[in-house]
């Protein structure tokens, strides 16, 4: 094996390693963004549940006031 073949084999391996590293970094970024989206979605759900509870309790209070008045 001459030096050119040796360099070609080394370059192919390092290119593959770099590609795998880039793919791993991309996956890590995507997973982090998904975790952030899940956290934001959970916050939106809790706020929406609180708002619906507030509306339901207001309607119930109005009904009770009209029945008792």
Biotite code that builds the C-alpha atoms (Angstrom):
import biotite.structure as struc

atoms = struc.array([
    struc.Atom([0.000, 0.000, 0.000], chain_id="A", res_id=1, res_name="UNK", atom_name="CA", element="C"),
    struc.Atom([1.447, 3.354, -0.953], chain_id="A", res_id=2, res_name="UNK", atom_name="CA", element="C"),
    struc.Atom([1.003, 6.685, 0.823], chain_id="A", res_id=3, res_name="UNK", atom_name="CA", element="C"),
    struc.Atom([-1.823, 7.852, -1.446], chain_id="A", res_id=4, res_name="UNK", atom_name="CA", element="C"),
    struc.Atom([-3.939, 4.754, -0.760], chain_id="A", res_id=5, res_name="UNK", atom_name="CA", element="C"),
    struc.Atom([-3.231, 5.087, 2.947], chain_id="A", res_id=6, res_name="UNK", atom_name="CA", element="C"),
    struc.Atom([-4.278, 8.772, 2.935], chain_id="A", res_id=7, res_name="UNK", atom_name="CA", element="C"),
    struc.Atom([-7.426, 7.932, 0.949], chain_id="A", res_id=8, res_name="UNK", atom_name="CA", element="C"),
    struc.Atom([-8.444, 5.319, 3.504], chain_id="A", res_id=9, res_name="UNK", atom_name="CA", element="C"),
    struc.Atom([-7.790, 7.686, 6.391], chain_id="A", res_id=10, res_name="UNK", atom_name="CA", element="C"),
    struc.Atom([-9.742, 10.495, 4.687], chain_id="A", res_id=11, res_name="UNK", atom_name="CA", element="C"),
    struc.Atom([-12.705, 8.194, 4.080], chain_id="A", res_id=12, res_name="UNK", atom_name="CA", element="C"),
    struc.Atom([-12.791, 7.160, 7.708], chain_id="A", res_id=13, res_name="UNK", atom_name="CA", element="C"),
    struc.Atom([-12.510, 10.677, 9.067], chain_id="A", res_id=14, res_name="UNK", atom_name="CA", element="C"),
    struc.Atom([-15.231, 11.873, 6.681], chain_id="A", res_id=15, res_name="UNK", atom_name="CA", element="C"),
    struc.Atom([-17.514, 9.136, 7.935], chain_id="A", res_id=16, res_name="UNK", atom_name="CA", element="C"),
    struc.Atom([-16.700, 10.054, 11.529], chain_id="A", res_id=17, res_name="UNK", atom_name="CA", element="C"),
    struc.Atom([-17.388, 13.718, 10.858], chain_id="A", res_id=18, res_name="UNK", atom_name="CA", element="C"),
    struc.Atom([-20.705, 12.853, 9.216], chain_id="A", res_id=19, res_name="UNK", atom_name="CA", element="C"),
    struc.Atom([-21.710, 10.686, 12.176], chain_id="A", res_id=20, res_name="UNK", atom_name="CA", element="C"),
    struc.Atom([-20.729, 13.495, 14.546], chain_id="A", res_id=21, res_name="UNK", atom_name="CA", element="C"),
    struc.Atom([-22.808, 15.988, 12.571], chain_id="A", res_id=22, res_name="UNK", atom_name="CA", element="C"),
    struc.Atom([-25.783, 13.607, 12.593], chain_id="A", res_id=23, res_name="UNK", atom_name="CA", element="C"),
    struc.Atom([-25.463, 13.118, 16.345], chain_id="A", res_id=24, res_name="UNK", atom_name="CA", element="C"),
    struc.Atom([-25.290, 16.877, 16.899], chain_id="A", res_id=25, res_name="UNK", atom_name="CA", element="C"),
    struc.Atom([-28.368, 17.378, 14.700], chain_id="A", res_id=26, res_name="UNK", atom_name="CA", element="C"),
    struc.Atom([-30.290, 14.700, 16.607], chain_id="A", res_id=27, res_name="UNK", atom_name="CA", element="C"),
    struc.Atom([-29.306, 16.289, 19.913], chain_id="A", res_id=28, res_name="UNK", atom_name="CA", element="C"),
    struc.Atom([-30.556, 19.689, 18.726], chain_id="A", res_id=29, res_name="UNK", atom_name="CA", element="C"),
    struc.Atom([-33.827, 18.188, 17.490], chain_id="A", res_id=30, res_name="UNK", atom_name="CA", element="C"),
    struc.Atom([-34.363, 16.340, 20.780], chain_id="A", res_id=31, res_name="UNK", atom_name="CA", element="C"),
    struc.Atom([-33.707, 19.514, 22.762], chain_id="A", res_id=32, res_name="UNK", atom_name="CA", element="C"),
    struc.Atom([-36.160, 21.484, 20.625], chain_id="A", res_id=33, res_name="UNK", atom_name="CA", element="C"),
    struc.Atom([-38.770, 18.739, 21.084], chain_id="A", res_id=34, res_name="UNK", atom_name="CA", element="C"),
    struc.Atom([-38.267, 18.831, 24.864], chain_id="A", res_id=35, res_name="UNK", atom_name="CA", element="C"),
    struc.Atom([-38.765, 22.597, 24.808], chain_id="A", res_id=36, res_name="UNK", atom_name="CA", element="C"),
    struc.Atom([-41.915, 22.248, 22.705], chain_id="A", res_id=37, res_name="UNK", atom_name="CA", element="C"),
    struc.Atom([-43.284, 19.607, 25.070], chain_id="A", res_id=38, res_name="UNK", atom_name="CA", element="C"),
    struc.Atom([-42.656, 21.901, 28.041], chain_id="A", res_id=39, res_name="UNK", atom_name="CA", element="C"),
    struc.Atom([-44.367, 24.817, 26.295], chain_id="A", res_id=40, res_name="UNK", atom_name="CA", element="C"),
    struc.Atom([-47.302, 22.599, 25.314], chain_id="A", res_id=41, res_name="UNK", atom_name="CA", element="C"),
    struc.Atom([-47.683, 21.457, 28.914], chain_id="A", res_id=42, res_name="UNK", atom_name="CA", element="C"),
    struc.Atom([-47.732, 25.095, 30.043], chain_id="A", res_id=43, res_name="UNK", atom_name="CA", element="C"),
    struc.Atom([-50.370, 25.992, 27.444], chain_id="A", res_id=44, res_name="UNK", atom_name="CA", element="C"),
    struc.Atom([-52.483, 23.011, 28.520], chain_id="A", res_id=45, res_name="UNK", atom_name="CA", element="C"),
    struc.Atom([-52.326, 24.011, 32.178], chain_id="A", res_id=46, res_name="UNK", atom_name="CA", element="C"),
    struc.Atom([-53.249, 27.622, 31.369], chain_id="A", res_id=47, res_name="UNK", atom_name="CA", element="C"),
    struc.Atom([-56.142, 26.464, 29.191], chain_id="A", res_id=48, res_name="UNK", atom_name="CA", element="C"),
    struc.Atom([-57.382, 24.109, 31.913], chain_id="A", res_id=49, res_name="UNK", atom_name="CA", element="C"),
    struc.Atom([-57.232, 26.967, 34.421], chain_id="A", res_id=50, res_name="UNK", atom_name="CA", element="C"),
    struc.Atom([-59.179, 29.237, 32.091], chain_id="A", res_id=51, res_name="UNK", atom_name="CA", element="C"),
    struc.Atom([-61.831, 26.586, 31.453], chain_id="A", res_id=52, res_name="UNK", atom_name="CA", element="C"),
    struc.Atom([-62.161, 25.939, 35.191], chain_id="A", res_id=53, res_name="UNK", atom_name="CA", element="C"),
    struc.Atom([-62.566, 29.686, 35.785], chain_id="A", res_id=54, res_name="UNK", atom_name="CA", element="C"),
    struc.Atom([-65.273, 29.958, 33.096], chain_id="A", res_id=55, res_name="UNK", atom_name="CA", element="C"),
    struc.Atom([-67.120, 26.892, 34.409], chain_id="A", res_id=56, res_name="UNK", atom_name="CA", element="C"),
    struc.Atom([-67.064, 28.200, 37.977], chain_id="A", res_id=57, res_name="UNK", atom_name="CA", element="C"),
    struc.Atom([-68.296, 31.617, 36.803], chain_id="A", res_id=58, res_name="UNK", atom_name="CA", element="C"),
    struc.Atom([-71.185, 30.020, 34.911], chain_id="A", res_id=59, res_name="UNK", atom_name="CA", element="C"),
    struc.Atom([-72.040, 27.875, 37.925], chain_id="A", res_id=60, res_name="UNK", atom_name="CA", element="C"),
    struc.Atom([-71.978, 30.926, 40.195], chain_id="A", res_id=61, res_name="UNK", atom_name="CA", element="C"),
    struc.Atom([-74.293, 32.829, 37.838], chain_id="A", res_id=62, res_name="UNK", atom_name="CA", element="C"),
    struc.Atom([-76.733, 29.923, 37.729], chain_id="A", res_id=63, res_name="UNK", atom_name="CA", element="C"),
    struc.Atom([-76.724, 29.649, 41.513], chain_id="A", res_id=64, res_name="UNK", atom_name="CA", element="C"),
    struc.Atom([-77.305, 33.411, 41.891], chain_id="A", res_id=65, res_name="UNK", atom_name="CA", element="C"),
    struc.Atom([-80.270, 33.342, 39.514], chain_id="A", res_id=66, res_name="UNK", atom_name="CA", element="C"),
    struc.Atom([-81.802, 30.312, 41.229], chain_id="A", res_id=67, res_name="UNK", atom_name="CA", element="C"),
    struc.Atom([-81.438, 31.815, 44.690], chain_id="A", res_id=68, res_name="UNK", atom_name="CA", element="C"),
    struc.Atom([-82.431, 35.375, 43.765], chain_id="A", res_id=69, res_name="UNK", atom_name="CA", element="C"),
])
